[in-house]
Every structure is written in C-alpha cells, then in structure tokens.
Amino acid sequence: MPKTADAARLRLDPHPSRTTLLDGAWWPRSTNAITELPGLVEALSDSRGEITHVLLNPAEWDLPHPPRAHAGRSAARLGWYSSQPAGLITIMSDFGRDRFDLLVVPPDASPKSADAALTAAANAEDNQHTPELLAQIERVS
C-alpha cells in the first residue's frame, strides 16, 4: 500500500472486482470534508487512476460541503446526495471508468474496531454489508 494510503488510513481490496460488496474502507480523522477528502483523493489516485467523482451523504459531514476536492493538480467533483447510504462513499475514476464503494469508518471509532472494519471491508471474501460493519464499531468518547 502506498504511503499516502497509510497517511489517509485507507485499506483497499488488492484485487478490485465488481462482485464484492465493498472495495475497501477509509477511516477519516474528522468529519471536515475540506480537510479529509483531498488526502483520500490523492491516496486513491496512486492506485486507481485519476479520481473524477466522489459521492457522499451530506448528513455525515460538517458544513460547508465543497463542490470539489483538490489533490495535487487534479480535482474530483463531489456529489452530496441524501440518498447515498450512511457510512458509504462511492468513488469514480477514469481508470477504465471504474466505480468502487468504500466503507467510511467513523472518526471516533476505537483503533481496534476501526482496524477490524478496515480489514473486513477490504476482504473480498467477507460478505458483510455496510450497516453490519458499522454496527460492530466501538466508539471512543
């Protein structure tokens, strides 16, 4: 995994497939989209090509909701949709016009449960859905 992925606390299935429920997970440090999303876009660009769009649920992120996430010389368009499932972001890249889904581990998750969720979401053989994984996460007060 590239250094930027480690810095972004991102874990991806090493063999992307459209038959898996999730393609990985991301554990942001806060719910500030302006701060968090550029690092994610940069980390994903290292392994999945230029990120063109990110779809998010606005209820899970602090205001303001920016229209783009700038990473290096590129910028991904952000789509804020209340219909986007809780705890899930959808990423689209120009690499083969790919689309993939990431579990978003809450920033206040305990390190142990965050690691378990990151691992499960990046495991193609794990068939847990986002709500199941989120329900298992312990929060730190």
DSSP file (Angstrom, degrees, kcal/mol; ACC not computed):
  #  RESIDUE AA STRUCTURE BP1 BP2  ACC     N-H-->O    O-->H-N    N-H-->O    O-->H-N    TCO  KAPPA ALPHA  PHI   PSI    X-CA   Y-CA   Z-CA
    1    1 A M              0   0    0      0, 0.0     5,-0.1     0, 0.0    10,-0.0   0.000 360.0 360.0 360.0 131.7    0.0    0.0    0.0
    2    2 A P    >>  -     0   0    0      0, 0.0     4,-1.5     0, 0.0     3,-0.8  -0.202 360.0-111.1 -62.0 155.6    1.5    3.4   -0.9
    3    3 A K  H 3> S+     0   0    0      1,-0.3     4,-2.6     2,-0.2     5,-0.2   0.865 117.5  59.1 -55.2 -39.1    2.5    5.8    1.9
    4    4 A T  H 3> S+     0   0    0      1,-0.2     4,-1.8     2,-0.2    -1,-0.3   0.849 102.7  53.2 -62.9 -32.3   -0.3    8.2    1.0
    5    5 A A  H <4>S+     0   0    0     -3,-0.8     5,-2.0     2,-0.2     4,-0.4   0.902 109.0  48.9 -67.3 -40.5   -2.8    5.4    1.7
    6    6 A D  H ><5S+     0   0    0     -4,-1.5     3,-1.1     1,-0.2    -2,-0.2   0.927 111.7  48.9 -63.1 -43.9   -1.3    4.8    5.1
    7    7 A A  H 3<5S+     0   0    0     -4,-2.6    -1,-0.2     1,-0.3    -2,-0.2   0.842 113.1  47.8 -64.0 -32.9   -1.5    8.5    5.8
    8    8 A A  T 3<5S-     0   0    0     -4,-1.8    19,-0.5    -5,-0.2    -1,-0.3   0.466 110.4-124.4 -85.4  -2.0   -5.1    8.5    4.7
    9    9 A R  T < 5 +     0   0    0     -3,-1.1    18,-2.6    -4,-0.4     2,-0.4   0.979  58.1 153.7  52.0  61.9   -5.9    5.4    6.8
   10   10 A L  E   < -A   26   0A   0     -5,-2.0     2,-0.4    16,-0.2    16,-0.2  -0.951  29.8-172.7-124.6 136.8   -7.2    3.6    3.8
   11   11 A R  E     -A   25   0A   0     14,-2.7    14,-2.8    -2,-0.4     2,-0.3  -0.990  10.7-173.7-133.0 126.4   -7.4   -0.1    3.1
   12   12 A L  E     -A   24   0A   0     -2,-0.4    12,-0.3    12,-0.2   110,-0.1  -0.871  35.5-103.9-119.7 149.8   -8.4   -1.5   -0.3
   13   13 A D        -     0   0    0     10,-2.6   110,-0.1    -2,-0.3   109,-0.0  -0.591  32.1-141.2 -63.7 124.0   -9.1   -4.9   -1.7
   14   14 A P  S    S+     0   0    0      0, 0.0    -1,-0.2     0, 0.0   109,-0.1   0.687  94.8  48.2 -67.0 -15.7   -5.8   -5.6   -3.7
   15   15 A H  S    S-     0   0    0      2,-0.0    -2,-0.0     8,-0.0   109,-0.0  -0.725  87.4-150.7-124.9  80.4   -7.9   -7.3   -6.5
   16   16 A P        +     0   0    0      0, 0.0     2,-0.3     0, 0.0     7,-0.1  -0.182  22.9 170.9 -55.6 140.5  -10.8   -4.9   -7.3
   17   17 A S    >   -     0   0    0      1,-0.0     3,-1.0     3,-0.0    -4,-0.1  -0.992  41.4-135.7-150.3 144.3  -13.9   -6.7   -8.5
   18   18 A R  T 3  S+     0   0    0     -2,-0.3     5,-0.0     1,-0.2    -1,-0.0   0.465 100.9  70.0 -79.3  -0.2  -17.5   -5.7   -9.2
   19   19 A T  T 3  S+     0   0    0      3,-0.0    -1,-0.2     0, 0.0     2,-0.2   0.527  81.0  89.7 -94.8  -5.0  -18.7   -8.8   -7.5
   20   20 A T  S <  S-     0   0    0     -3,-1.0     3,-0.1     1,-0.1   104,-0.1  -0.558  74.1-134.6 -89.4 156.8  -17.7   -7.7   -4.0
   21   21 A L  S    S+     0   0    0    105,-0.3     2,-0.3     1,-0.2    -1,-0.1   0.916  91.0  17.2 -72.0 -44.8  -19.9   -5.8   -1.6
   22   22 A L        -     0   0    0    104,-0.3    -1,-0.2   101,-0.2    80,-0.2  -0.934  57.3-154.0-129.4 151.4  -17.2   -3.3   -0.7
   23   23 A D  S    S-     0   0    0     78,-2.8   -10,-2.6    -2,-0.3     2,-0.3   0.390  70.9 -58.5-103.3   0.8  -13.9   -2.4   -2.2
   24   24 A G  E     -A   12   0A   0     77,-0.5    79,-2.3    97,-0.3     2,-0.3  -0.966  55.5 -94.2 151.8-166.3  -12.3   -1.3    1.0
   25   25 A A  E     -Ab  11 103A   0    -14,-2.8   -14,-2.7    -2,-0.3     2,-0.4  -0.983  14.8-153.2-149.3 156.9  -12.6    1.2    3.8
   26   26 A W  E     -Ab  10 104A   0     77,-2.6    79,-2.8    -2,-0.3   -16,-0.2  -0.995   3.2-159.8-133.9 136.8  -11.4    4.6    4.8
   27   27 A W        -     0   0    0    -18,-2.6    77,-0.1   -19,-0.5    -2,-0.0  -0.815  17.0-163.1-118.6  88.2  -11.0    6.0    8.4
   28   28 A P        -     0   0    0      0, 0.0   -20,-0.1     0, 0.0     3,-0.1  -0.302  21.4-133.0 -69.0 157.6  -11.0    9.8    8.3
   29   29 A R  S    S+     0   0    0      3,-0.1     2,-0.3    79,-0.1   -20,-0.0   0.620  84.1   1.8 -84.7 -14.8   -9.7   11.7   11.3
   30   30 A S  S    S-     0   0    0      2,-0.1    -1,-0.0    78,-0.0    78,-0.0  -0.901  71.6-107.6-155.1-179.8  -12.7   14.1   11.3
   31   31 A T  S    S+     0   0    0     -2,-0.3    31,-3.1    -3,-0.1     2,-0.9   0.051  77.9 118.1-105.1  22.8  -16.0   14.9    9.5
   32   32 A N     >  -     0   0    0     29,-0.2     4,-2.6     1,-0.2     3,-0.5  -0.806  47.3-167.1 -91.4 103.9  -14.5   18.0    7.9
   33   33 A A  H  > S+     0   0    0     -2,-0.9     4,-2.0    29,-0.4    -1,-0.2   0.848  84.3  58.2 -62.4 -35.9  -14.7   17.3    4.2
   34   34 A I  H  4 S+     0   0    0     30,-0.3    -1,-0.2     1,-0.2    -2,-0.0   0.875 115.4  36.3 -63.3 -36.8  -12.5   20.2    3.2
   35   35 A T  H  4 S+     0   0    0     -3,-0.5     4,-0.5     2,-0.1    -2,-0.2   0.884 124.6  37.8 -80.4 -42.3   -9.7   18.7    5.4
   36   36 A E  H  X S+     0   0    0     -4,-2.6     4,-1.4     1,-0.1     3,-0.4   0.875 103.4  61.6 -85.2 -41.1  -10.2   15.0    4.8
   37   37 A L  H  X S+     0   0    0     -4,-2.0     4,-2.8    -5,-0.2     5,-0.3   0.838  94.6  59.5 -67.1 -36.4  -11.2   14.5    1.1
   38   38 A P  H  > S+     0   0    0      0, 0.0     4,-2.4     0, 0.0    -1,-0.2   0.913 107.1  48.7 -58.1 -39.9   -8.1   15.8   -0.6
   39   39 A G  H  > S+     0   0    0     -4,-0.5     4,-2.4    -3,-0.4    -2,-0.2   0.885 112.2  48.8 -65.5 -38.4   -5.9   13.2    1.1
   40   40 A L  H  X S+     0   0    0     -4,-1.4     4,-2.7     2,-0.2     5,-0.2   0.944 111.6  48.6 -65.2 -47.4   -8.3   10.4    0.2
   41   41 A V  H  X S+     0   0    0     -4,-2.8     4,-2.1     1,-0.2    10,-0.2   0.905 113.0  48.5 -59.9 -42.1   -8.4   11.5   -3.4
   42   42 A E  H  X S+     0   0    0     -4,-2.4     4,-1.2    -5,-0.3    -1,-0.2   0.935 112.2  48.0 -63.6 -46.2   -4.7   11.7   -3.6
   43   43 A A  H  X S+     0   0    0     -4,-2.4     4,-0.7   -39,-0.2     3,-0.4   0.905 113.6  47.3 -62.7 -42.0   -4.2    8.3   -2.0
   44   44 A L  H >X S+     0   0    0     -4,-2.7     4,-3.1     1,-0.2     3,-0.8   0.857 104.2  61.1 -68.5 -34.4   -6.8    6.7   -4.3
   45   45 A S  H 3X S+     0   0    0     -4,-2.1     4,-1.0     1,-0.2    -1,-0.2   0.819  96.1  62.8 -61.4 -30.6   -5.2    8.3   -7.4
   46   46 A D  H 3< S+     0   0    0     -4,-1.2    -1,-0.2    -3,-0.4    -2,-0.2   0.846 121.8  17.8 -62.2 -34.1   -2.0    6.4   -6.6
   47   47 A S  H << S+     0   0    0     -3,-0.8    -2,-0.2    -4,-0.7    -1,-0.2   0.652 132.4  37.1-114.3 -18.9   -3.7    3.1   -7.1
   48   48 A R  H  < S-     0   0    0     -4,-3.1    47,-0.6     1,-0.4    -3,-0.2   0.300 102.2-110.7-121.6   9.9   -6.9    3.6   -9.0
   49   49 A G     <  -     0   0    0     -4,-1.0    -1,-0.4    -5,-0.3    -2,-0.2  -0.250  69.2 -16.6  85.7-179.7   -6.1    6.4  -11.5
   50   50 A E        -     0   0    0      1,-0.1    44,-2.5    43,-0.1     2,-0.5  -0.386  67.8-133.0 -63.2 127.2   -7.4    9.9  -11.5
   51   51 A I  E     +C   93   0A   0     42,-0.2    42,-0.3   -10,-0.2     3,-0.1  -0.704  28.5 175.0 -82.6 125.7  -10.5   10.2   -9.3
   52   52 A T  E     +     0   0A   0     40,-2.5    25,-2.7    -2,-0.5     2,-0.3   0.787  60.2  17.0-102.5 -34.2  -13.2   12.1  -11.1
   53   53 A H  E     -Cd  92  77A   0     39,-1.6    39,-2.6    23,-0.2     2,-0.4  -0.995  50.6-167.5-144.1 146.2  -16.2   12.0   -8.7
   54   54 A V  E     -Cd  91  78A   0     23,-2.4    25,-3.1    -2,-0.3     2,-0.5  -0.992  13.2-155.7-132.2 125.3  -16.9   11.2   -5.1
   55   55 A L  E     +Cd  90  79A   0     35,-3.0    35,-1.7    -2,-0.4     2,-0.3  -0.893  21.9 170.0-105.9 128.8  -20.5   10.7   -3.9
   56   56 A L  E     - d   0  80A   0     23,-3.0    25,-2.9    -2,-0.5    28,-0.3  -0.897  39.2-113.7-135.6 160.0  -21.2   11.3   -0.2
   57   57 A N    >   -     0   0    0     -2,-0.3     3,-1.6    31,-0.3     4,-0.2  -0.874  24.2-149.6 -92.3 119.2  -24.1   11.7    2.2
   58   58 A P  G >  S+     0   0    0      0, 0.0     3,-1.4     0, 0.0    -1,-0.1   0.763  90.3  69.0 -64.2 -24.5  -24.2   15.3    3.4
   59   59 A A  G 3  S+     0   0    0      1,-0.3    23,-0.0    22,-0.1    27,-0.0   0.714  97.1  53.7 -66.5 -18.7  -25.7   14.4    6.8
   60   60 A E  G <  S+     0   0    0     -3,-1.6     2,-0.4     2,-0.1    -1,-0.3   0.454 102.8  66.5 -94.8  -1.1  -22.4   12.7    7.8
   61   61 A W  S <  S-     0   0    0     -3,-1.4   -29,-0.2    -4,-0.2   -30,-0.0  -0.932  81.5-112.6-127.7 144.9  -20.1   15.7    7.0
   62   62 A D        -     0   0    0    -31,-3.1   -29,-0.4    -2,-0.4    -2,-0.1  -0.298  54.7 -68.2 -66.0 154.3  -19.7   19.1    8.6
   63   63 A L  S    S+     0   0    0      2,-0.1     2,-0.1   -31,-0.1    -1,-0.1  -0.580 101.4  60.6 -78.1 151.1  -20.7   22.2    6.6
   64   64 A P        -     0   0    0      0, 0.0   -30,-0.3     0, 0.0   -31,-0.2   0.573  65.1-156.6 -81.2 162.6  -19.6   23.6    4.2
   65   65 A H        -     0   0    0     -2,-0.1    -2,-0.1   -32,-0.1    15,-0.1  -0.871  18.9-147.6-103.1  98.7  -20.0   20.9    1.6
   66   66 A P        -     0   0    0      0, 0.0     3,-0.1     0, 0.0    12,-0.0  -0.231  12.5-133.9 -67.7 155.6  -17.5   21.8   -1.1
   67   67 A P  S    S+     0   0    0      0, 0.0    11,-2.8     0, 0.0     2,-0.3   0.679  86.1  26.2 -81.3 -17.5  -18.1   21.1   -4.8
   68   68 A R  E     -E   77   0A   0      9,-0.3     2,-0.5   -15,-0.0     9,-0.2  -0.974  62.0-142.2-143.8 155.3  -14.6   19.7   -5.4
   69   69 A A  E     -E   76   0A   0      7,-2.3     7,-2.4    -2,-0.3     2,-0.4  -0.978  25.7-148.6-116.8 115.0  -11.7   18.0   -3.6
   70   70 A H  E     +E   75   0A   0     -2,-0.5     2,-0.4     5,-0.2     5,-0.2  -0.711  21.8 171.1 -88.9 129.4   -8.4   19.3   -4.8
   71   71 A A  E >   -E   74   0A   0      3,-2.8     3,-1.9    -2,-0.4     2,-0.2  -0.920  61.5 -49.2-139.6 109.9   -5.5   16.9   -4.8
   72   72 A G  T 3  S-     0   0    0     -2,-0.4   -30,-0.0     1,-0.3     0, 0.0  -0.461 120.9 -19.8  64.8-129.9   -2.3   17.8   -6.5
   73   73 A R  T 3  S+     0   0    0     -2,-0.2    -1,-0.3    -3,-0.1     2,-0.3   0.445 128.1  68.4 -91.1  -0.8   -3.0   19.1  -10.0
   74   74 A S  E <   - E   0  71A   0     -3,-1.9    -3,-2.8     2,-0.0     2,-0.4  -0.728  61.7-154.7-116.7 167.0   -6.4   17.4  -10.2
   75   75 A A  E     - E   0  70A   0     -2,-0.3     2,-0.4    -5,-0.2    -5,-0.2  -0.990   9.3-144.9-142.2 130.9   -9.8   17.9   -8.5
   76   76 A A  E     - E   0  69A   0     -7,-2.4    -7,-2.3    -2,-0.4     2,-0.3  -0.776  23.8-120.2 -94.3 138.7  -12.6   15.4   -8.0
   77   77 A R  E     -dE  53  68A   0    -25,-2.7   -23,-2.4    -2,-0.4     2,-0.5  -0.585  25.2-143.0 -75.1 138.1  -16.2   16.6   -8.2
   78   78 A L  E     -d   54   0A   0    -11,-2.8     2,-0.6    -2,-0.3   -23,-0.2  -0.896   9.3-160.9-106.3 130.2  -18.1   16.0   -5.0
   79   79 A G  E     -d   55   0A   0    -25,-3.1   -23,-3.0    -2,-0.5     2,-0.8  -0.951   3.6-158.4-111.6 121.6  -21.7   14.9   -5.1
   80   80 A W  E     +d   56   0A   0     -2,-0.6     2,-0.5   -25,-0.2   -23,-0.2  -0.866  22.1 168.0-103.4 105.3  -23.7   15.4   -2.0
   81   81 A Y    >   -     0   0    0    -25,-2.9     3,-1.6    -2,-0.8   -22,-0.1  -0.972  35.2-154.8-126.7 123.8  -26.8   13.1   -2.0
   82   82 A S  T 3  S+     0   0    0     -2,-0.5    -1,-0.1     1,-0.3   -25,-0.1   0.708  98.9  63.8 -67.0 -17.2  -29.1   12.4    0.9
   83   83 A S  T 3  S+     0   0    0    -27,-0.1    -1,-0.3     2,-0.1   -26,-0.1   0.577  75.2 108.7 -81.1  -9.7  -29.9    9.1   -0.9
   84   84 A Q  S <  S-     0   0    0     -3,-1.6     3,-0.1   -28,-0.3     4,-0.1  -0.531  83.7-105.5 -66.9 128.0  -26.2    8.0   -0.5
   85   85 A P    >   -     0   0    0      0, 0.0     3,-1.4     0, 0.0   -28,-0.2  -0.199  39.1 -96.7 -58.3 144.6  -26.3    5.2    2.1
   86   86 A A  T 3  S+     0   0    0      1,-0.2     3,-0.1    -4,-0.1    18,-0.0  -0.328 107.3  16.3 -59.8 138.7  -24.9    6.0    5.6
   87   87 A G  T 3  S+     0   0    0      1,-0.2    17,-2.6   -30,-0.1     2,-0.4   0.636 107.3 101.8  75.4  14.3  -21.3    5.0    6.1
   88   88 A L  E <   - F   0 103A   0     -3,-1.4     2,-0.4    15,-0.2   -31,-0.3  -0.992  45.9-172.2-135.0 135.9  -20.6    4.6    2.4
   89   89 A I  E     - F   0 102A   0     13,-2.3    13,-2.8    -2,-0.4     2,-0.5  -0.975  15.5-145.5-121.9 145.6  -18.9    6.7   -0.2
   90   90 A T  E     -CF  55 101A   0    -35,-1.7   -35,-3.0    -2,-0.4     2,-0.4  -0.933  14.8-163.7-111.4 130.1  -18.8    5.9   -3.9
   91   91 A I  E     -CF  54 100A   0      9,-3.2     9,-2.6    -2,-0.5     2,-0.4  -0.901   4.4-165.6-115.5 138.7  -15.7    6.8   -5.9
   92   92 A M  E     -CF  53  99A   0    -39,-2.6   -40,-2.5    -2,-0.4   -39,-1.6  -0.985  10.1-176.0-124.4 138.3  -15.4    7.0   -9.7
   93   93 A S  E     -C   51   0A   0      5,-2.5     5,-0.4    -2,-0.4   -42,-0.2  -0.846  36.6-123.7-128.5 164.7  -12.1    7.1  -11.6
   94   94 A D  S >  S+     0   0    0    -44,-2.5     2,-1.3    -2,-0.3     3,-0.6   0.555  81.1 107.6 -82.8  -7.1  -11.0    7.5  -15.1
   95   95 A F  G >  S-     0   0    0    -47,-0.6     3,-0.6   -45,-0.3    -2,-0.2  -0.574 115.3 -29.3 -73.9  94.9   -9.1    4.2  -14.9
   96   96 A G  G 3  S-     0   0    0     -2,-1.3    -1,-0.3     1,-0.2    -2,-0.1   0.730 107.7 -76.9  67.6  20.9  -11.4    2.0  -17.1
   97   97 A R  G <  S-     0   0    0     -3,-0.6    -1,-0.2     1,-0.1    -3,-0.2   0.935  81.5-176.8  52.1  49.4  -14.3    4.2  -16.0
   98   98 A D    <   -     0   0    0     -3,-0.6    -5,-2.5    -5,-0.4     2,-0.4  -0.413  20.8-165.1 -82.2 151.5  -14.2    2.4  -12.7
   99   99 A R  E     + F   0  92A   0     -7,-0.2     2,-0.3    -2,-0.1    -7,-0.2  -0.997  12.8 173.1-133.1 136.4  -16.6    2.8   -9.8
  100  100 A F  E     - F   0  91A   0     -9,-2.6    -9,-3.2    -2,-0.4     2,-0.4  -0.992  22.6-134.0-146.8 156.0  -16.0    1.5   -6.3
  101  101 A D  E     - F   0  90A   0     -2,-0.3   -78,-2.8   -11,-0.2   -77,-0.5  -0.893  16.6-166.1-114.0 135.1  -17.5    1.7   -2.8
  102  102 A L  E     - F   0  89A   0    -13,-2.8   -13,-2.3    -2,-0.4     2,-0.3  -0.967  20.5-128.7-121.9 135.0  -15.8    2.4    0.4
  103  103 A L  E     -bF  25  88A   0    -79,-2.3   -77,-2.6    -2,-0.4     2,-0.7  -0.600  23.2-141.3 -68.8 137.4  -17.0    1.9    4.0
  104  104 A V  E     -b   26   0A   0    -17,-2.6   -77,-0.2    -2,-0.3   -79,-0.0  -0.921  10.9-149.9-106.0 110.5  -16.4    5.1    6.0
  105  105 A V        -     0   0    0    -79,-2.8     4,-0.1    -2,-0.7     9,-0.0  -0.645  30.1-105.8 -77.0 129.5  -15.3    4.2    9.5
  106  106 A P    >   -     0   0    0      0, 0.0     3,-1.9     0, 0.0    -1,-0.1  -0.255  22.5-123.8 -58.2 141.6  -16.4    6.9   11.9
  107  107 A P  T 3  S+     0   0    0      0, 0.0    -2,-0.1     0, 0.0     7,-0.0   0.792 109.6  56.0 -57.3 -29.3  -13.6    9.2   13.1
  108  108 A D  T 3  S+     0   0    0      2,-0.0    32,-3.6    31,-0.0     2,-0.1   0.208  79.7 127.4 -91.6  17.5  -14.4    8.4   16.7
  109  109 A A  B <   -G  139   0B   0     -3,-1.9    30,-0.3    30,-0.3    28,-0.0  -0.418  69.0-105.7 -69.9 147.1  -14.0    4.6   16.3
  110  110 A S     >  -     0   0    0     28,-3.0     4,-2.8     1,-0.1     5,-0.3  -0.460  29.6-117.8 -67.6 147.3  -11.7    2.8   18.6
  111  111 A P  H  > S+     0   0    0      0, 0.0     4,-2.4     0, 0.0     5,-0.2   0.879 112.8  51.9 -55.5 -38.9   -8.4    1.8   16.9
  112  112 A K  H  > S+     0   0    0      2,-0.2     4,-1.8     1,-0.2     5,-0.1   0.939 114.4  40.0 -66.1 -47.0   -9.2   -1.9   17.4
  113  113 A S  H  > S+     0   0    0      2,-0.2     4,-2.3     1,-0.2    -1,-0.2   0.847 113.9  55.0 -73.8 -31.0  -12.7   -1.8   15.9
  114  114 A A  H  X S+     0   0    0     -4,-2.8     4,-2.9     2,-0.2     5,-0.2   0.929 108.2  49.2 -62.8 -44.5  -11.6    0.5   13.1
  115  115 A D  H  X S+     0   0    0     -4,-2.4     4,-2.3    -5,-0.3    -2,-0.2   0.901 110.7  50.3 -62.0 -40.6   -8.8   -1.9   12.2
  116  116 A A  H  X S+     0   0    0     -4,-1.8     4,-2.4     2,-0.2    -1,-0.2   0.906 113.0  45.9 -64.4 -41.4  -11.3   -4.8   12.2
  117  117 A A  H  X S+     0   0    0     -4,-2.3     4,-2.5     2,-0.2    -2,-0.2   0.908 112.0  50.9 -68.3 -42.0  -13.7   -2.8    9.9
  118  118 A L  H  X S+     0   0    0     -4,-2.9     4,-1.3     1,-0.2    -2,-0.2   0.917 113.4  46.1 -59.5 -43.9  -10.9   -1.7    7.6
  119  119 A T  H  < S+     0   0    0     -4,-2.3     4,-0.4    -5,-0.2    -2,-0.2   0.927 113.4  47.7 -65.8 -46.6   -9.8   -5.3    7.2
  120  120 A A  H >< S+     0   0    0     -4,-2.4     3,-1.2     1,-0.2     6,-0.3   0.911 110.8  50.9 -63.3 -43.2  -13.3   -6.8    6.7
  121  121 A A  H 3< S+     0   0    0     -4,-2.5   -97,-0.3     1,-0.3    -1,-0.2   0.800 111.1  48.8 -67.0 -27.9  -14.2   -4.2    4.1
  122  122 A A  T 3< S+     0   0    0     -4,-1.3     2,-0.7    -5,-0.2    -1,-0.3   0.434  91.3  94.2 -90.1   0.1  -11.0   -4.8    2.1
  123  123 A N    X   -     0   0    0     -3,-1.2     3,-1.7    -4,-0.4  -101,-0.2  -0.843  62.3-157.9 -98.2 112.4  -11.5   -8.6    2.2
  124  124 A A  T 3  S+     0   0    0     -2,-0.7  -103,-0.2     1,-0.3    -1,-0.1   0.731  92.9  56.7 -61.2 -23.0  -13.3   -9.8   -0.9
  125  125 A E  T 3  S+     0   0    0   -105,-0.1     2,-0.6    -3,-0.1    -1,-0.3   0.575  84.9  93.3 -86.8  -9.4  -14.5  -13.0    0.9
  126  126 A D    <   -     0   0    0     -3,-1.7  -105,-0.3    -6,-0.3  -104,-0.3  -0.763  55.7-170.4 -86.3 120.9  -16.2  -11.0    3.7
  127  127 A N        +     0   0    0     -2,-0.6     2,-0.2  -106,-0.1    -1,-0.1   0.116  36.5 131.8-101.0  20.7  -19.8  -10.6    2.8
  128  128 A Q        -     0   0    0     -8,-0.1     2,-0.1     1,-0.1  -106,-0.1  -0.520  50.8-133.4 -75.3 139.8  -20.9   -8.1    5.4
  129  129 A H     >  -     0   0    0     -2,-0.2     4,-2.1     1,-0.1     3,-0.4  -0.453  28.9 -98.8 -85.6 164.3  -22.8   -5.1    4.3
  130  130 A T  H  > S+     0   0    0      1,-0.2     4,-2.8     2,-0.2     5,-0.2   0.895 121.3  52.4 -52.1 -49.7  -22.0   -1.5    5.4
  131  131 A P  H  > S+     0   0    0      0, 0.0     4,-1.9     0, 0.0    -1,-0.2   0.880 109.5  50.7 -58.9 -36.3  -24.7   -1.4    8.2
  132  132 A E  H  > S+     0   0    0     -3,-0.4     4,-0.8     2,-0.2    -2,-0.2   0.928 112.3  45.8 -64.8 -45.1  -23.4   -4.6    9.7
  133  133 A L  H >< S+     0   0    0     -4,-2.1     3,-0.8     1,-0.2     4,-0.4   0.914 112.2  50.7 -65.2 -42.8  -19.8   -3.4    9.8
  134  134 A L  H >< S+     0   0    0     -4,-2.8     3,-1.2     1,-0.2    -1,-0.2   0.871 104.5  58.3 -63.0 -36.2  -20.9    0.0   11.2
  135  135 A A  H 3< S+     0   0    0     -4,-1.9    -1,-0.2     1,-0.2    -2,-0.2   0.748 103.2  54.1 -66.0 -23.2  -22.9   -1.7   14.0
  136  136 A Q  T << S+     0   0    0     -4,-0.8     2,-0.4    -3,-0.8    -1,-0.2   0.549  84.1 106.8 -87.2  -8.0  -19.7   -3.6   15.2
  137  137 A I    <   -     0   0    0     -3,-1.2     2,-0.3    -4,-0.4   -23,-0.0  -0.591  60.4-146.8 -81.7 125.4  -17.7   -0.4   15.6
  138  138 A E        -     0   0    0     -2,-0.4   -28,-3.0   -28,-0.1     2,-0.3  -0.699  15.8-137.3 -87.2 141.1  -17.0    0.7   19.1
  139  139 A R  B     -G  109   0B   0     -2,-0.3     2,-0.4   -30,-0.3   -30,-0.3  -0.749   2.9-136.7-101.6 147.1  -16.7    4.5   19.7
  140  140 A V              0   0    0    -32,-3.6     0, 0.0    -2,-0.3     0, 0.0  -0.855 360.0 360.0 -97.5 133.4  -14.2    6.3   21.8
  141  141 A S              0   0    0     -2,-0.4    -1,-0.1     0, 0.0   -32,-0.1   0.504 360.0 360.0 -83.8 360.0  -15.6    9.1   23.9
